[in-house]
Amino acid sequence: MKELELIYNSFLAGSRITTDSREVKDGDIFIALKGENHNGNTFAAKAVAQGAKHVVIDEVAYNTAPQCVLVPDTLQFLQQLANHHRRKLNIPILGITGTNGKTTTKELCHAVLSQKYNTIATKGNLNNHIGVPLTLLSMDASTEFGIVEMGANHPGEIKELCKIVEPDYGIITNIGYAHLEGFGSYENIIRTKSALYEVVKEKSGILFVNGEDKLLCQLSENQKRYTYGIDGHFTNGEIVQTTPYLVYALKTHHGQLYIRTKLIGGYNFDNAMAATTVGMYFNIDPLQIQAAIEAYTPSNLRSQLLKTNRNTIILDAYNANPSSMQVAISNFAEMKADNKLLIIGEMRELGAISEESHKNIVELMKKNHFPQVFLVGPSFETIANNYTFTRYFPDTDTLIEYLKVHEIRHAFILIKGSRGNKLERITEYL
């Protein structure tokens, strides 16, 4: 495909690829993607005026300048370009997916592998059909190892992303109920996520599998795998403490190595052990693994411990689904502290199981005898009326107005909810 070679040669010569017309600078390659509310083709002339060397479009009406390169589909072109680059680089790539913990696991693996290799990993959570190819294109000749996070909310998406990435190694953190509205069934979630295992098998690659997870062990049977966990065959360890941060003991040939993380909650043990196992497999010194994991500080609204002038807060407001909500609340219940308060935002995209899932979460809070809970979002409206310890807010703005009038002090607060709630906005009022 002559268009692919043209753009790739310019890319190798130093032209930067962007999909945002606002960022186009002299010599860049602008790929005009389409979204629900925009058509990148309409910005072709603007990109040319800003100095773009090439403007990749897929509508002939916008083919108005020599810099324009017309292709059948700009998104497919971006993905083909990324796959072409991945093959030319010919470096080992670790693919990571799962319902919960994939971003934390990716960040920890990046920290560990960077002790030995020049490693590039997915930035933030750019883990979809656009973010994945852009991650691959951020790698260059100096990159020795790649880590690509892959997310999905519809059947078949992981398989499609794997066609672009062609991972040599794979981690599925877990498989739970999330985005059920898009997937349609739990069985579809399993089929979609397990595509990573299948692709790695086709490449005769290696899987890193949580040995305590029966489903993952079953799905990875008859494949080359290294298991981790409390009784992992390759690496094993145990939780030493979870408050305020996770500390775990890793068993090595020289005895136990205590790793003191800045991660909150026992549920992060699996994420840390996955990264530990990757490091051990690639012969990184255990002390370097320890240093890398201990230095990692969570960000991006994921289990961040914040101390304000008035309260102590665990901010976990990036995402939520039934399984992640359950472990976060259960872990919070185990933490020793006075004056606990939960601020829980609704879980979205759950489809038919939404009402039952929200009720189960409130029942879990009741079982753990939390004295006060703030529930945010319409999914909680009818449920909240049945409990005396809950206070209902239809949205985050309503909660903010309440907090402006009712000051909270000396509390230990867990903030957890789906991204759409934007609960991080309330921290300045706590």
Stockholm file with secondary structure:
# STOCKHOLM 1.0

chainA/1-430         MKELELIYNSFLAGSRITTDSREVKDGDIFIALKGENHNGNTFAAKAVAQGAKHVVIDEVAYNTAPQCVLVPDTLQFLQQLANHHRRKLNIPILGITGTNGKTTTKELCHAVLSQKYNTIATKGNLNNHIGVPLTLLSMDASTEFGIVEMGANHPGEIKELCKIVEPDYGIITNIGYAHLEGFGSYENIIRTKSALYEVVKEKSGILFVNGEDKLLCQLSENQKRYTYGIDGHFTNGEIVQTTPYLVYALKTHHGQLYIRTKLIGGYNFDNAMAATTVGMYFNIDPLQIQAAIEAYTPSNLRSQLLKTNRNTIILDAYNANPSSMQVAISNFAEMKADNKLLIIGEMRELGAISEESHKNIVELMKKNHFPQVFLVGPSFETIANNYTFTRYFPDTDTLIEYLKVHEIRHAFILIKGSRGNKLERITEYL
#=GR chainA/1-430 SS CHHHHHHHHHHHTTCCEESCGGGCCTTCEEECCBCSSCBGGGGHHHHHHTTCSEEEESCGGGCCSTTEEECSCHHHHHHHHHHHHHHHHCCCEEEEECSSSHHHHHHHHHHHHTTTSCEEECCTTCCSTTHHHHHHHTCCTTCCEEEEECCCSSTTHHHHHHHHHCCSEEEECCCCSCSHHHHCSHHHHHHHHHHHHHHHHHTTCEEEEETTCHHHHHHTTTSCEEEEETTCSSEEEEEEECSSSCEEEEEETTEEEEEECSCCSTTHHHHHHHHHHHHHHTTCCHHHHHHHHHHCCCCTTSSEEEECSSCEEEEECSCCCHHHHHHHHHHHHHSCCSSEEEEEECCCSCGGGHHHHHHHHHHHHHHTTCSCEEEESGGGHHHHTTCSSEEEESSHHHHHHHHHHSCCCSCEEEEECCGGGCGGGGGGGC
#=GC SS_cons         CHHHHHHHHHHHTTCCEESCGGGCCTTCEEECCBCSSCBGGGGHHHHHHTTCSEEEESCGGGCCSTTEEECSCHHHHHHHHHHHHHHHHCCCEEEEECSSSHHHHHHHHHHHHTTTSCEEECCTTCCSTTHHHHHHHTCCTTCCEEEEECCCSSTTHHHHHHHHHCCSEEEECCCCSCSHHHHCSHHHHHHHHHHHHHHHHHTTCEEEEETTCHHHHHHTTTSCEEEEETTCSSEEEEEEECSSSCEEEEEETTEEEEEECSCCSTTHHHHHHHHHHHHHHTTCCHHHHHHHHHHCCCCTTSSEEEECSSCEEEEECSCCCHHHHHHHHHHHHHSCCSSEEEEEECCCSCGGGHHHHHHHHHHHHHHTTCSCEEEESGGGHHHHTTCSSEEEESSHHHHHHHHHHSCCCSCEEEEECCGGGCGGGGGGGC
//
